[in-house]
Amino acid sequence: MLANTALAENNVVNEVDRYITAPAQALAYKTGQREILRLRAEAERRLGPKFDVKTFHERVLESGAVALGVLHDRVEAWVRGAEKSGTP
């Protein structure tokens, strides 16, 4: 990591220690990223020009850390509301 990133040595040590003690953390982050991107693509598809990325981010972040199923339900409720009202 030292040779291939701009991280300082103490940051590299911390990263390696973190992934050794919690190897599934990277997988969890990637799974969450993929789900958020999927939810965004679906919202963009359904809302078309009414899609607002700032509002999407607000909906994703407003509840803090939640299970992906809960996140899906909350984003879905927002999309449905925006489809009915015509505004994001």
C-alpha positions as CSV (number, residue, x, y, z in Angstrom):
1,M,0.0,0.0,0.0
2,L,2.8,2.4,0.7
3,A,4.2,2.0,-2.8
4,N,0.8,2.3,-4.5
5,T,-1.1,4.8,-2.6
6,A,-0.6,8.3,-1.1
7,L,-1.4,7.1,2.4
8,A,1.1,7.7,5.2
9,E,2.7,4.7,6.9
10,N,0.5,5.1,10.0
11,N,-2.6,5.1,7.8
12,V,-1.4,1.9,6.0
13,V,-0.8,0.2,9.3
14,N,-4.3,1.2,10.5
15,E,-5.9,-0.1,7.3
16,V,-4.1,-3.4,7.4
17,D,-5.0,-3.9,11.1
18,R,-8.6,-3.1,10.4
19,Y,-8.9,-5.5,7.5
20,I,-7.1,-8.3,9.5
21,T,-9.5,-7.9,12.4
22,A,-12.7,-7.3,10.4
23,P,-12.2,-8.9,7.0
24,A,-15.8,-8.6,6.0
25,Q,-15.8,-4.9,6.4
26,A,-14.6,-4.2,2.9
27,L,-17.3,-6.6,1.5
28,A,-20.0,-4.8,3.6
29,Y,-18.9,-1.4,2.2
30,K,-18.9,-2.7,-1.4
31,T,-22.3,-4.3,-0.9
32,G,-23.7,-1.0,0.4
33,Q,-22.1,1.0,-2.4
34,R,-23.6,-1.3,-5.0
35,E,-27.1,-1.1,-3.4
36,I,-27.0,2.7,-3.2
37,L,-26.0,2.9,-6.9
38,R,-28.7,0.5,-7.8
39,L,-31.3,2.5,-5.9
40,R,-30.1,5.7,-7.5
41,A,-30.3,4.2,-11.0
42,E,-33.8,3.0,-10.3
43,A,-34.9,6.4,-8.9
44,E,-33.4,8.2,-11.9
45,R,-35.1,5.8,-14.3
46,R,-38.5,6.2,-12.7
47,L,-38.4,9.9,-12.0
48,G,-36.6,11.0,-15.2
49,P,-36.1,14.8,-15.2
50,K,-37.8,15.0,-11.8
51,F,-34.9,13.1,-10.2
52,D,-32.8,15.4,-7.9
53,V,-29.5,13.9,-6.8
54,K,-29.3,16.2,-3.7
55,T,-32.7,15.0,-2.5
56,F,-31.7,11.4,-3.2
57,H,-28.6,11.8,-1.0
58,E,-30.7,13.4,1.7
59,R,-33.1,10.5,1.7
60,V,-30.2,8.0,1.8
61,L,-28.4,9.8,4.7
62,E,-31.2,11.1,6.8
63,S,-31.7,7.9,8.8
64,G,-28.1,7.2,9.4
65,A,-26.9,3.6,9.3
66,V,-29.8,1.3,8.5
67,A,-30.1,-2.2,7.0
68,L,-30.2,-2.3,3.2
69,G,-33.8,-3.5,3.2
70,V,-34.8,-0.5,5.3
71,L,-32.9,1.8,3.0
72,H,-34.6,0.3,0.0
73,D,-38.0,0.9,1.6
74,R,-37.2,4.5,2.5
75,V,-35.9,5.3,-1.0
76,E,-38.9,3.5,-2.5
77,A,-41.3,5.6,-0.4
78,W,-39.6,8.8,-1.5
79,V,-39.7,7.7,-5.2
80,R,-43.4,6.9,-5.0
81,G,-44.2,10.2,-3.3
82,A,-42.2,12.1,-6.0
83,E,-44.0,10.2,-8.7
84,K,-47.4,11.1,-7.3
85,S,-46.6,14.7,-6.4
86,G,-44.5,15.5,-9.4
87,T,-41.7,17.0,-7.3
88,P,-38.7,15.3,-5.7
